[in-house]
Amino acid sequence: MGDSNQYDPDAVRLILDTNQFDPLDPLLDFRIVAQAADRGGTDQFGIPQATPWASQGGGTSGFITDINGLDPDVYGEQPTYLQNRTRR
C-alpha cells in the first residue's frame, strides 16, 4: 500500500471489520502484522510489527517504518497479513 507514485506516503490505516451475520470462530485468535519498505517496496524492509492478539485485547502495533527509520515508500503489500492461531 503506497501512494500513486510509490514514494513517501504520508500514512496508512488498516481497519478490520466483521460482519454481524458471519461471526468469527470463537476459537480463532488473530492479529495484524505489517512491514514497511523503501525504494518502491523492493528494498530496505523494516522489522515486521504486530498488534497484540485479539484474545489479549488487541490494540496498536509498534511504529512501522523501513530499516533506517526514515521515509518508507510502501507500507504493506506482501508483508501485511492477518495472522491467526487457535485460542488457548
PyMOL Python script that loads the backbone (N, CA, C, O; Angstrom):
from pymol import cmd

cmd.read_pdbstr("""\
ATOM      1  N   MET A   1       0.837  -1.163   0.000  1.00  0.00           N
ATOM      2  CA  MET A   1       0.000   0.000   0.000  1.00  0.00           C
ATOM      3  C   MET A   1       0.884   1.228   0.000  1.00  0.00           C
ATOM      4  O   MET A   1       1.650   1.454   0.936  1.00  0.00           O
ATOM      5  N   GLY A   2       0.779   1.984  -1.005  1.00  0.00           N
ATOM      6  CA  GLY A   2       1.534   3.221  -1.101  1.00  0.00           C
ATOM      7  C   GLY A   2       0.688   4.257  -1.806  1.00  0.00           C
ATOM      8  O   GLY A   2      -0.471   4.006  -2.136  1.00  0.00           O
ATOM      9  N   ASP A   3       1.263   5.410  -2.034  1.00  0.00           N
ATOM     10  CA  ASP A   3       0.527   6.406  -2.783  1.00  0.00           C
ATOM     11  C   ASP A   3       0.701   6.140  -4.275  1.00  0.00           C
ATOM     12  O   ASP A   3       1.302   5.137  -4.662  1.00  0.00           O
ATOM     13  N   SER A   4       0.186   7.022  -5.103  1.00  0.00           N
ATOM     14  CA  SER A   4       0.154   6.749  -6.544  1.00  0.00           C
ATOM     15  C   SER A   4       1.527   6.594  -7.185  1.00  0.00           C
ATOM     16  O   SER A   4       1.670   5.872  -8.171  1.00  0.00           O
ATOM     17  N   ASN A   5       2.547   7.269  -6.633  1.00  0.00           N
ATOM     18  CA  ASN A   5       3.883   7.149  -7.235  1.00  0.00           C
ATOM     19  C   ASN A   5       4.822   6.249  -6.437  1.00  0.00           C
ATOM     20  O   ASN A   5       6.011   6.168  -6.747  1.00  0.00           O
ATOM     21  N   GLN A   6       4.302   5.573  -5.411  1.00  0.00           N
ATOM     22  CA  GLN A   6       5.097   4.660  -4.570  1.00  0.00           C
ATOM     23  C   GLN A   6       6.306   5.371  -3.952  1.00  0.00           C
ATOM     24  O   GLN A   6       7.383   4.787  -3.835  1.00  0.00           O
ATOM     25  N   TYR A   7       6.117   6.644  -3.556  1.00  0.00           N
ATOM     26  CA  TYR A   7       7.218   7.410  -2.990  1.00  0.00           C
ATOM     27  C   TYR A   7       6.725   8.203  -1.780  1.00  0.00           C
ATOM     28  O   TYR A   7       5.914   9.117  -1.923  1.00  0.00           O
ATOM     29  N   ASP A   8       7.207   7.859  -0.611  1.00  0.00           N
ATOM     30  CA  ASP A   8       6.958   8.582   0.635  1.00  0.00           C
ATOM     31  C   ASP A   8       5.484   8.865   0.932  1.00  0.00           C
ATOM     32  O   ASP A   8       5.090  10.030   0.991  1.00  0.00           O
ATOM     33  N   PRO A   9       4.665   7.838   1.119  1.00  0.00           N
ATOM     34  CA  PRO A   9       3.272   8.091   1.513  1.00  0.00           C
ATOM     35  C   PRO A   9       3.215   8.721   2.898  1.00  0.00           C
ATOM     36  O   PRO A   9       4.146   8.565   3.688  1.00  0.00           O
ATOM     37  N   ASP A  10       2.144   9.423   3.197  1.00  0.00           N
ATOM     38  CA  ASP A  10       2.023  10.107   4.471  1.00  0.00           C
ATOM     39  C   ASP A  10       1.603   9.188   5.611  1.00  0.00           C
ATOM     40  O   ASP A  10       2.090   9.328   6.732  1.00  0.00           O
ATOM     41  N   ALA A  11       0.708   8.256   5.336  1.00  0.00           N
ATOM     42  CA  ALA A  11       0.196   7.388   6.399  1.00  0.00           C
ATOM     43  C   ALA A  11      -0.568   6.226   5.787  1.00  0.00           C
ATOM     44  O   ALA A  11      -0.879   6.212   4.596  1.00  0.00           O
ATOM     45  N   VAL A  12      -0.859   5.258   6.636  1.00  0.00           N
ATOM     46  CA  VAL A  12      -1.700   4.140   6.231  1.00  0.00           C
ATOM     47  C   VAL A  12      -2.541   3.741   7.441  1.00  0.00           C
ATOM     48  O   VAL A  12      -2.080   3.807   8.580  1.00  0.00           O
ATOM     49  N   ARG A  13      -3.768   3.330   7.182  1.00  0.00           N
ATOM     50  CA  ARG A  13      -4.637   2.860   8.264  1.00  0.00           C
ATOM     51  C   ARG A  13      -5.258   1.544   7.825  1.00  0.00           C
ATOM     52  O   ARG A  13      -5.788   1.431   6.719  1.00  0.00           O
ATOM     53  N   LEU A  14      -5.187   0.558   8.700  1.00  0.00           N
ATOM     54  CA  LEU A  14      -5.810  -0.736   8.448  1.00  0.00           C
ATOM     55  C   LEU A  14      -6.990  -0.886   9.390  1.00  0.00           C
ATOM     56  O   LEU A  14      -6.874  -0.643  10.591  1.00  0.00           O
ATOM     57  N   ILE A  15      -8.119  -1.285   8.841  1.00  0.00           N
ATOM     58  CA  ILE A  15      -9.310  -1.492   9.660  1.00  0.00           C
ATOM     59  C   ILE A  15      -9.808  -2.910   9.422  1.00  0.00           C
ATOM     60  O   ILE A  15     -10.006  -3.328   8.281  1.00  0.00           O
ATOM     61  N   LEU A  16     -10.005  -3.633  10.495  1.00  0.00           N
ATOM     62  CA  LEU A  16     -10.550  -4.983  10.424  1.00  0.00           C
ATOM     63  C   LEU A  16     -11.982  -4.918  10.937  1.00  0.00           C
ATOM     64  O   LEU A  16     -12.223  -4.561  12.090  1.00  0.00           O
ATOM     65  N   ASP A  17     -12.923  -5.266  10.076  1.00  0.00           N
ATOM     66  CA  ASP A  17     -14.333  -5.192  10.424  1.00  0.00           C
ATOM     67  C   ASP A  17     -14.969  -6.554  10.167  1.00  0.00           C
ATOM     68  O   ASP A  17     -14.666  -7.206   9.168  1.00  0.00           O
ATOM     69  N   THR A  18     -15.840  -6.977  11.058  1.00  0.00           N
ATOM     70  CA  THR A  18     -16.512  -8.261  10.874  1.00  0.00           C
ATOM     71  C   THR A  18     -17.969  -8.041  10.511  1.00  0.00           C
ATOM     72  O   THR A  18     -18.534  -6.981  10.780  1.00  0.00           O
ATOM     73  N   ASN A  19     -18.556  -9.020   9.916  1.00  0.00           N
ATOM     74  CA  ASN A  19     -19.953  -8.997   9.532  1.00  0.00           C
ATOM     75  C   ASN A  19     -20.759  -9.632  10.657  1.00  0.00           C
ATOM     76  O   ASN A  19     -20.447 -10.746  11.078  1.00  0.00           O
ATOM     77  N   GLN A  20     -21.780  -8.955  11.147  1.00  0.00           N
ATOM     78  CA  GLN A  20     -22.558  -9.494  12.273  1.00  0.00           C
ATOM     79  C   GLN A  20     -23.277 -10.790  11.924  1.00  0.00           C
ATOM     80  O   GLN A  20     -23.628 -11.562  12.817  1.00  0.00           O
ATOM     81  N   PHE A  21     -23.499 -11.036  10.643  1.00  0.00           N
ATOM     82  CA  PHE A  21     -24.184 -12.254  10.220  1.00  0.00           C
ATOM     83  C   PHE A  21     -23.217 -13.398   9.916  1.00  0.00           C
ATOM     84  O   PHE A  21     -23.634 -14.519   9.625  1.00  0.00           O
ATOM     85  N   ASP A  22     -21.920 -13.095   9.988  1.00  0.00           N
ATOM     86  CA  ASP A  22     -20.888 -14.104   9.756  1.00  0.00           C
ATOM     87  C   ASP A  22     -19.824 -13.933  10.836  1.00  0.00           C
ATOM     88  O   ASP A  22     -18.714 -13.489  10.541  1.00  0.00           O
ATOM     89  N   PRO A  23     -20.147 -14.278  12.083  1.00  0.00           N
ATOM     90  CA  PRO A  23     -19.227 -14.015  13.203  1.00  0.00           C
ATOM     91  C   PRO A  23     -17.943 -14.832  13.100  1.00  0.00           C
ATOM     92  O   PRO A  23     -17.891 -15.870  12.440  1.00  0.00           O
ATOM     93  N   LEU A  24     -16.916 -14.334  13.768  1.00  0.00           N
ATOM     94  CA  LEU A  24     -15.644 -15.042  13.817  1.00  0.00           C
ATOM     95  C   LEU A  24     -15.772 -16.297  14.670  1.00  0.00           C
ATOM     96  O   LEU A  24     -16.565 -16.339  15.611  1.00  0.00           O
ATOM     97  N   ASP A  25     -15.006 -17.295  14.345  1.00  0.00           N
ATOM     98  CA  ASP A  25     -14.947 -18.526  15.137  1.00  0.00           C
ATOM     99  C   ASP A  25     -14.428 -18.170  16.531  1.00  0.00           C
ATOM    100  O   ASP A  25     -13.354 -17.578  16.640  1.00  0.00           O
ATOM    101  N   PRO A  26     -15.156 -18.512  17.607  1.00  0.00           N
ATOM    102  CA  PRO A  26     -14.713 -18.139  18.949  1.00  0.00           C
ATOM    103  C   PRO A  26     -13.397 -18.807  19.375  1.00  0.00           C
ATOM    104  O   PRO A  26     -12.777 -18.376  20.347  1.00  0.00           O
ATOM    105  N   LEU A  27     -12.973 -19.837  18.669  1.00  0.00           N
ATOM    106  CA  LEU A  27     -11.706 -20.492  18.999  1.00  0.00           C
ATOM    107  C   LEU A  27     -10.537 -19.916  18.204  1.00  0.00           C
ATOM    108  O   LEU A  27      -9.393 -20.337  18.375  1.00  0.00           O
ATOM    109  N   LEU A  28     -10.833 -18.949  17.335  1.00  0.00           N
ATOM    110  CA  LEU A  28      -9.796 -18.356  16.491  1.00  0.00           C
ATOM    111  C   LEU A  28      -9.273 -17.077  17.129  1.00  0.00           C
ATOM    112  O   LEU A  28     -10.053 -16.207  17.515  1.00  0.00           O
ATOM    113  N   ASP A  29      -7.970 -16.965  17.237  1.00  0.00           N
ATOM    114  CA  ASP A  29      -7.317 -15.772  17.741  1.00  0.00           C
ATOM    115  C   ASP A  29      -6.559 -15.158  16.559  1.00  0.00           C
ATOM    116  O   ASP A  29      -6.083 -15.890  15.691  1.00  0.00           O
ATOM    117  N   PHE A  30      -6.440 -13.839  16.512  1.00  0.00           N
ATOM    118  CA  PHE A  30      -5.773 -13.218  15.370  1.00  0.00           C
ATOM    119  C   PHE A  30      -5.104 -11.910  15.769  1.00  0.00           C
ATOM    120  O   PHE A  30      -5.375 -11.340  16.826  1.00  0.00           O
ATOM    121  N   ARG A  31      -4.217 -11.454  14.882  1.00  0.00           N
ATOM    122  CA  ARG A  31      -3.582 -10.143  14.998  1.00  0.00           C
ATOM    123  C   ARG A  31      -3.139  -9.715  13.613  1.00  0.00           C
ATOM    124  O   ARG A  31      -3.028 -10.541  12.707  1.00  0.00           O
ATOM    125  N   ILE A  32      -2.886  -8.425  13.448  1.00  0.00           N
ATOM    126  CA  ILE A  32      -2.421  -7.882  12.167  1.00  0.00           C
ATOM    127  C   ILE A  32      -0.919  -7.664  12.265  1.00  0.00           C
ATOM    128  O   ILE A  32      -0.426  -7.135  13.262  1.00  0.00           O
ATOM    129  N   VAL A  33      -0.195  -8.073  11.229  1.00  0.00           N
ATOM    130  CA  VAL A  33       1.252  -7.888  11.148  1.00  0.00           C
ATOM    131  C   VAL A  33       1.536  -7.058   9.897  1.00  0.00           C
ATOM    132  O   VAL A  33       1.010  -7.353   8.825  1.00  0.00           O
ATOM    133  N   ALA A  34       2.362  -6.026  10.029  1.00  0.00           N
ATOM    134  CA  ALA A  34       2.663  -5.155   8.887  1.00  0.00           C
ATOM    135  C   ALA A  34       4.140  -4.793   8.873  1.00  0.00           C
ATOM    136  O   ALA A  34       4.839  -4.891   9.882  1.00  0.00           O
ATOM    137  N   GLN A  35       4.592  -4.372   7.698  1.00  0.00           N
ATOM    138  CA  GLN A  35       6.000  -4.041   7.483  1.00  0.00           C
ATOM    139  C   GLN A  35       6.074  -2.935   6.434  1.00  0.00           C
ATOM    140  O   GLN A  35       5.198  -2.841   5.575  1.00  0.00           O
ATOM    141  N   ALA A  36       7.096  -2.107   6.495  1.00  0.00           N
ATOM    142  CA  ALA A  36       7.307  -1.045   5.508  1.00  0.00           C
ATOM    143  C   ALA A  36       8.612  -1.303   4.760  1.00  0.00           C
ATOM    144  O   ALA A  36       9.487  -2.025   5.239  1.00  0.00           O
ATOM    145  N   ALA A  37       8.725  -0.706   3.589  1.00  0.00           N
ATOM    146  CA  ALA A  37       9.933  -0.857   2.777  1.00  0.00           C
ATOM    147  C   ALA A  37      10.217   0.436   2.027  1.00  0.00           C
ATOM    148  O   ALA A  37       9.366   1.320   1.931  1.00  0.00           O
ATOM    149  N   ASP A  38      11.410   0.523   1.508  1.00  0.00           N
ATOM    150  CA  ASP A  38      11.826   1.688   0.735  1.00  0.00           C
ATOM    151  C   ASP A  38      12.002   1.286  -0.728  1.00  0.00           C
ATOM    152  O   ASP A  38      11.788   0.129  -1.090  1.00  0.00           O
ATOM    153  N   ARG A  39      12.388   2.234  -1.554  1.00  0.00           N
ATOM    154  CA  ARG A  39      12.642   2.015  -2.983  1.00  0.00           C
ATOM    155  C   ARG A  39      11.475   1.317  -3.679  1.00  0.00           C
ATOM    156  O   ARG A  39      11.646   0.304  -4.357  1.00  0.00           O
ATOM    157  N   GLY A  40      10.287   1.888  -3.490  1.00  0.00           N
ATOM    158  CA  GLY A  40       9.106   1.356  -4.141  1.00  0.00           C
ATOM    159  C   GLY A  40       8.691  -0.012  -3.633  1.00  0.00           C
ATOM    160  O   GLY A  40       7.974  -0.737  -4.323  1.00  0.00           O
ATOM    161  N   GLY A  41       9.127  -0.371  -2.450  1.00  0.00           N
ATOM    162  CA  GLY A  41       8.762  -1.656  -1.870  1.00  0.00           C
ATOM    163  C   GLY A  41       9.669  -2.799  -2.263  1.00  0.00           C
ATOM    164  O   GLY A  41       9.290  -3.963  -2.141  1.00  0.00           O
ATOM    165  N   THR A  42      10.877  -2.478  -2.739  1.00  0.00           N
ATOM    166  CA  THR A  42      11.791  -3.525  -3.199  1.00  0.00           C
ATOM    167  C   THR A  42      13.026  -3.690  -2.326  1.00  0.00           C
ATOM    168  O   THR A  42      13.801  -4.623  -2.540  1.00  0.00           O
ATOM    169  N   ASP A  43      13.236  -2.803  -1.338  1.00  0.00           N
ATOM    170  CA  ASP A  43      14.494  -2.824  -0.591  1.00  0.00           C
ATOM    171  C   ASP A  43      14.285  -2.196   0.788  1.00  0.00           C
ATOM    172  O   ASP A  43      13.269  -1.546   1.036  1.00  0.00           O
ATOM    173  N   GLN A  44      15.243  -2.394   1.670  1.00  0.00           N
ATOM    174  CA  GLN A  44      15.283  -1.798   2.997  1.00  0.00           C
ATOM    175  C   GLN A  44      14.012  -2.071   3.797  1.00  0.00           C
ATOM    176  O   GLN A  44      13.391  -1.154   4.336  1.00  0.00           O
ATOM    177  N   PHE A  45      13.637  -3.346   3.864  1.00  0.00           N
ATOM    178  CA  PHE A  45      12.448  -3.741   4.613  1.00  0.00           C
ATOM    179  C   PHE A  45      12.673  -3.536   6.103  1.00  0.00           C
ATOM    180  O   PHE A  45      13.721  -3.903   6.634  1.00  0.00           O
ATOM    181  N   GLY A  46      11.697  -2.952   6.772  1.00  0.00           N
ATOM    182  CA  GLY A  46      11.764  -2.753   8.212  1.00  0.00           C
ATOM    183  C   GLY A  46      11.402  -4.029   8.957  1.00  0.00           C
ATOM    184  O   GLY A  46      11.073  -5.047   8.349  1.00  0.00           O
ATOM    185  N   ILE A  47      11.468  -3.959  10.263  1.00  0.00           N
ATOM    186  CA  ILE A  47      11.118  -5.095  11.113  1.00  0.00           C
ATOM    187  C   ILE A  47       9.591  -5.203  11.168  1.00  0.00           C
ATOM    188  O   ILE A  47       8.921  -4.208  11.446  1.00  0.00           O
ATOM    189  N   PRO A  48       9.027  -6.388  10.910  1.00  0.00           N
ATOM    190  CA  PRO A  48       7.569  -6.535  10.987  1.00  0.00           C
ATOM    191  C   PRO A  48       7.055  -6.184  12.393  1.00  0.00           C
ATOM    192  O   PRO A  48       7.663  -6.550  13.399  1.00  0.00           O
ATOM    193  N   GLN A  49       5.955  -5.487  12.437  1.00  0.00           N
ATOM    194  CA  GLN A  49       5.333  -5.094  13.701  1.00  0.00           C
ATOM    195  C   GLN A  49       3.945  -5.720  13.776  1.00  0.00           C
ATOM    196  O   GLN A  49       3.216  -5.739  12.784  1.00  0.00           O
ATOM    197  N   ALA A  50       3.582  -6.229  14.940  1.00  0.00           N
ATOM    198  CA  ALA A  50       2.289  -6.898  15.111  1.00  0.00           C
ATOM    199  C   ALA A  50       1.482  -6.241  16.221  1.00  0.00           C
ATOM    200  O   ALA A  50       2.034  -5.742  17.201  1.00  0.00           O
ATOM    201  N   THR A  51       0.168  -6.251  16.048  1.00  0.00           N
ATOM    202  CA  THR A  51      -0.711  -5.828  17.131  1.00  0.00           C
ATOM    203  C   THR A  51      -0.718  -6.932  18.178  1.00  0.00           C
ATOM    204  O   THR A  51      -0.324  -8.058  17.877  1.00  0.00           O
ATOM    205  N   PRO A  52      -1.154  -6.641  19.396  1.00  0.00           N
ATOM    206  CA  PRO A  52      -1.362  -7.729  20.358  1.00  0.00           C
ATOM    207  C   PRO A  52      -2.466  -8.661  19.840  1.00  0.00           C
ATOM    208  O   PRO A  52      -3.302  -8.251  19.035  1.00  0.00           O
ATOM    209  N   TRP A  53      -2.464  -9.888  20.297  1.00  0.00           N
ATOM    210  CA  TRP A  53      -3.501 -10.832  19.897  1.00  0.00           C
ATOM    211  C   TRP A  53      -4.864 -10.317  20.347  1.00  0.00           C
ATOM    212  O   TRP A  53      -4.970  -9.640  21.370  1.00  0.00           O
ATOM    213  N   ALA A  54      -5.910 -10.638  19.579  1.00  0.00           N
ATOM    214  CA  ALA A  54      -7.272 -10.216  19.933  1.00  0.00           C
ATOM    215  C   ALA A  54      -7.656 -10.728  21.313  1.00  0.00           C
ATOM    216  O   ALA A  54      -8.339 -10.032  22.065  1.00  0.00           O
ATOM    217  N   SER A  55      -7.222 -11.941  21.653  1.00  0.00           N
ATOM    218  CA  SER A  55      -7.538 -12.509  22.970  1.00  0.00           C
ATOM    219  C   SER A  55      -6.874 -11.742  24.106  1.00  0.00           C
ATOM    220  O   SER A  55      -7.257 -11.891  25.267  1.00  0.00           O
ATOM    221  N   GLN A  56      -5.879 -10.920  23.775  1.00  0.00           N
ATOM    222  CA  GLN A  56      -5.205 -10.087  24.774  1.00  0.00           C
ATOM    223  C   GLN A  56      -5.780  -8.677  24.781  1.00  0.00           C
ATOM    224  O   GLN A  56      -5.256  -7.783  25.446  1.00  0.00           O
ATOM    225  N   GLY A  57      -6.852  -8.492  24.041  1.00  0.00           N
ATOM    226  CA  GLY A  57      -7.491  -7.176  23.988  1.00  0.00           C
ATOM    227  C   GLY A  57      -7.176  -6.388  22.743  1.00  0.00           C
ATOM    228  O   GLY A  57      -7.681  -5.280  22.562  1.00  0.00           O
ATOM    229  N   GLY A  58      -6.331  -6.955  21.864  1.00  0.00           N
ATOM    230  CA  GLY A  58      -5.980  -6.240  20.635  1.00  0.00           C
ATOM    231  C   GLY A  58      -5.198  -4.979  20.948  1.00  0.00           C
ATOM    232  O   GLY A  58      -4.577  -4.874  22.006  1.00  0.00           O
ATOM    233  N   GLY A  59      -5.226  -4.023  20.031  1.00  0.00           N
ATOM    234  CA  GLY A  59      -4.532  -2.765  20.257  1.00  0.00           C
ATOM    235  C   GLY A  59      -3.719  -2.360  19.049  1.00  0.00           C
ATOM    236  O   GLY A  59      -3.974  -2.806  17.930  1.00  0.00           O
ATOM    237  N   THR A  60      -2.745  -1.517  19.286  1.00  0.00           N
ATOM    238  CA  THR A  60      -1.932  -0.986  18.198  1.00  0.00           C
ATOM    239  C   THR A  60      -0.576  -1.685  18.149  1.00  0.00           C
ATOM    240  O   THR A  60      -0.098  -2.221  19.148  1.00  0.00           O
ATOM    241  N   SER A  61       0.021  -1.666  16.978  1.00  0.00           N
ATOM    242  CA  SER A  61       1.356  -2.246  16.798  1.00  0.00           C
ATOM    243  C   SER A  61       2.406  -1.211  17.170  1.00  0.00           C
ATOM    244  O   SER A  61       2.092  -0.063  17.484  1.00  0.00           O
ATOM    245  N   GLY A  62       3.663  -1.646  17.129  1.00  0.00           N
ATOM    246  CA  GLY A  62       4.761  -0.705  17.241  1.00  0.00           C
ATOM    247  C   GLY A  62       4.826   0.150  15.986  1.00  0.00           C
ATOM    248  O   GLY A  62       4.081  -0.084  15.035  1.00  0.00           O
ATOM    249  N   PHE A  63       5.703   1.128  15.977  1.00  0.00           N
ATOM    250  CA  PHE A  63       5.859   2.033  14.839  1.00  0.00           C
ATOM    251  C   PHE A  63       6.358   1.260  13.627  1.00  0.00           C
ATOM    252  O   PHE A  63       7.357   0.547  13.716  1.00  0.00           O
ATOM    253  N   ILE A  64       5.684   1.393  12.510  1.00  0.00           N
ATOM    254  CA  ILE A  64       6.037   0.663  11.287  1.00  0.00           C
ATOM    255  C   ILE A  64       6.822   1.589  10.378  1.00  0.00           C
ATOM    256  O   ILE A  64       6.310   2.618   9.937  1.00  0.00           O
ATOM    257  N   THR A  65       8.075   1.221  10.096  1.00  0.00           N
ATOM    258  CA  THR A  65       8.910   2.034   9.220  1.00  0.00           C
ATOM    259  C   THR A  65       9.888   1.142   8.473  1.00  0.00           C
ATOM    260  O   THR A  65       9.935  -0.066   8.707  1.00  0.00           O
ATOM    261  N   ASP A  66      10.671   1.733   7.575  1.00  0.00           N
ATOM    262  CA  ASP A  66      11.681   0.954   6.860  1.00  0.00           C
ATOM    263  C   ASP A  66      12.892   0.743   7.775  1.00  0.00           C
ATOM    264  O   ASP A  66      12.888   1.206   8.916  1.00  0.00           O
ATOM    265  N   ILE A  67      13.908   0.062   7.297  1.00  0.00           N
ATOM    266  CA  ILE A  67      15.021  -0.371   8.144  1.00  0.00           C
ATOM    267  C   ILE A  67      15.800   0.792   8.761  1.00  0.00           C
ATOM    268  O   ILE A  67      16.325   0.661   9.866  1.00  0.00           O
ATOM    269  N   ASN A  68      15.882   1.926   8.063  1.00  0.00           N
ATOM    270  CA  ASN A  68      16.636   3.046   8.613  1.00  0.00           C
ATOM    271  C   ASN A  68      15.751   4.057   9.333  1.00  0.00           C
ATOM    272  O   ASN A  68      16.241   5.087   9.795  1.00  0.00           O
ATOM    273  N   GLY A  69      14.463   3.777   9.432  1.00  0.00           N
ATOM    274  CA  GLY A  69      13.561   4.636  10.182  1.00  0.00           C
ATOM    275  C   GLY A  69      13.264   5.967   9.537  1.00  0.00           C
ATOM    276  O   GLY A  69      12.749   6.876  10.188  1.00  0.00           O
ATOM    277  N   LEU A  70      13.581   6.091   8.273  1.00  0.00           N
ATOM    278  CA  LEU A  70      13.337   7.362   7.595  1.00  0.00           C
ATOM    279  C   LEU A  70      12.037   7.296   6.806  1.00  0.00           C
ATOM    280  O   LEU A  70      10.996   6.964   7.372  1.00  0.00           O
ATOM    281  N   ASP A  71      12.071   7.588   5.578  1.00  0.00           N
ATOM    282  CA  ASP A  71      10.871   7.766   4.763  1.00  0.00           C
ATOM    283  C   ASP A  71      10.527   6.540   3.912  1.00  0.00           C
ATOM    284  O   ASP A  71      10.910   6.477   2.744  1.00  0.00           O
ATOM    285  N   PRO A  72       9.808   5.563   4.482  1.00  0.00           N
ATOM    286  CA  PRO A  72       9.450   4.387   3.677  1.00  0.00           C
ATOM    287  C   PRO A  72       8.563   4.772   2.503  1.00  0.00           C
ATOM    288  O   PRO A  72       7.777   5.716   2.580  1.00  0.00           O
ATOM    289  N   ASP A  73       8.702   4.032   1.430  1.00  0.00           N
ATOM    290  CA  ASP A  73       7.898   4.281   0.232  1.00  0.00           C
ATOM    291  C   ASP A  73       6.613   3.471   0.221  1.00  0.00           C
ATOM    292  O   ASP A  73       5.619   3.890  -0.372  1.00  0.00           O
ATOM    293  N   VAL A  74       6.624   2.322   0.868  1.00  0.00           N
ATOM    294  CA  VAL A  74       5.477   1.419   0.801  1.00  0.00           C
ATOM    295  C   VAL A  74       5.214   0.816   2.174  1.00  0.00           C
ATOM    296  O   VAL A  74       6.141   0.409   2.873  1.00  0.00           O
ATOM    297  N   TYR A  75       3.955   0.764   2.546  1.00  0.00           N
ATOM    298  CA  TYR A  75       3.517   0.035   3.736  1.00  0.00           C
ATOM    299  C   TYR A  75       2.734  -1.165   3.246  1.00  0.00           C
ATOM    300  O   TYR A  75       1.796  -1.028   2.461  1.00  0.00           O
ATOM    301  N   GLY A  76       3.116  -2.321   3.704  1.00  0.00           N
ATOM    302  CA  GLY A  76       2.304  -3.482   3.388  1.00  0.00           C
ATOM    303  C   GLY A  76       2.738  -4.250   2.169  1.00  0.00           C
ATOM    304  O   GLY A  76       3.872  -4.721   2.083  1.00  0.00           O
ATOM    305  N   GLU A  77       1.819  -4.373   1.217  1.00  0.00           N
ATOM    306  CA  GLU A  77       1.958  -5.277   0.080  1.00  0.00           C
ATOM    307  C   GLU A  77       2.025  -6.704   0.628  1.00  0.00           C
ATOM    308  O   GLU A  77       1.138  -7.092   1.389  1.00  0.00           O
ATOM    309  N   GLN A  78       3.020  -7.486   0.282  1.00  0.00           N
ATOM    310  CA  GLN A  78       3.110  -8.866   0.760  1.00  0.00           C
ATOM    311  C   GLN A  78       3.319  -8.966   2.280  1.00  0.00           C
ATOM    312  O   GLN A  78       2.762  -9.871   2.902  1.00  0.00           O
ATOM    313  N   PRO A  79       4.103  -8.064   2.901  1.00  0.00           N
ATOM    314  CA  PRO A  79       4.372  -8.238   4.320  1.00  0.00           C
ATOM    315  C   PRO A  79       3.202  -7.939   5.265  1.00  0.00           C
ATOM    316  O   PRO A  79       3.334  -8.178   6.465  1.00  0.00           O
ATOM    317  N   THR A  80       2.069  -7.432   4.783  1.00  0.00           N
ATOM    318  CA  THR A  80       0.931  -7.170   5.663  1.00  0.00           C
ATOM    319  C   THR A  80      -0.026  -8.340   5.603  1.00  0.00           C
ATOM    320  O   THR A  80      -0.466  -8.746   4.527  1.00  0.00           O
ATOM    321  N   TYR A  81      -0.345  -8.879   6.770  1.00  0.00           N
ATOM    322  CA  TYR A  81      -1.222 -10.049   6.762  1.00  0.00           C
ATOM    323  C   TYR A  81      -1.945 -10.188   8.096  1.00  0.00           C
ATOM    324  O   TYR A  81      -1.587  -9.556   9.090  1.00  0.00           O
ATOM    325  N   LEU A  82      -2.957 -11.020   8.089  1.00  0.00           N
ATOM    326  CA  LEU A  82      -3.702 -11.377   9.281  1.00  0.00           C
ATOM    327  C   LEU A  82      -3.164 -12.715   9.753  1.00  0.00           C
ATOM    328  O   LEU A  82      -3.294 -13.725   9.062  1.00  0.00           O
ATOM    329  N   GLN A  83      -2.566 -12.717  10.923  1.00  0.00           N
ATOM    330  CA  GLN A  83      -2.000 -13.952  11.484  1.00  0.00           C
ATOM    331  C   GLN A  83      -3.047 -14.547  12.427  1.00  0.00           C
ATOM    332  O   GLN A  83      -3.691 -13.818  13.183  1.00  0.00           O
ATOM    333  N   ASN A  84      -3.217 -15.865  12.383  1.00  0.00           N
ATOM    334  CA  ASN A  84      -4.197 -16.474  13.280  1.00  0.00           C
ATOM    335  C   ASN A  84      -3.621 -17.709  13.965  1.00  0.00           C
ATOM    336  O   ASN A  84      -2.625 -18.289  13.534  1.00  0.00           O
ATOM    337  N   ARG A  85      -4.288 -18.080  15.045  1.00  0.00           N
ATOM    338  CA  ARG A  85      -3.927 -19.258  15.813  1.00  0.00           C
ATOM    339  C   ARG A  85      -5.181 -19.721  16.569  1.00  0.00           C
ATOM    340  O   ARG A  85      -6.159 -18.980  16.673  1.00  0.00           O
ATOM    341  N   THR A  86      -5.143 -20.920  17.081  1.00  0.00           N
ATOM    342  CA  THR A  86      -6.242 -21.427  17.887  1.00  0.00           C
ATOM    343  C   THR A  86      -6.106 -20.862  19.288  1.00  0.00           C
ATOM    344  O   THR A  86      -5.021 -20.876  19.869  1.00  0.00           O
ATOM    345  N   ARG A  87      -7.201 -20.370  19.826  1.00  0.00           N
ATOM    346  CA  ARG A  87      -7.156 -19.808  21.193  1.00  0.00           C
ATOM    347  C   ARG A  87      -6.833 -20.890  22.197  1.00  0.00           C
ATOM    348  O   ARG A  87      -7.210 -22.051  22.041  1.00  0.00           O
ATOM    349  N   ARG A  88      -6.145 -20.487  23.201  1.00  0.00           N
ATOM    350  CA  ARG A  88      -5.767 -21.415  24.274  1.00  0.00           C
ATOM    351  C   ARG A  88      -6.725 -21.334  25.421  1.00  0.00           C
ATOM    352  O   ARG A  88      -6.562 -22.045  26.413  1.00  0.00           O
TER     353      ARG A  88
END
""", "prot")
cmd.dss("prot")
cmd.show_as("cartoon", "prot")
cmd.util.cbc("prot")
cmd.orient("prot")
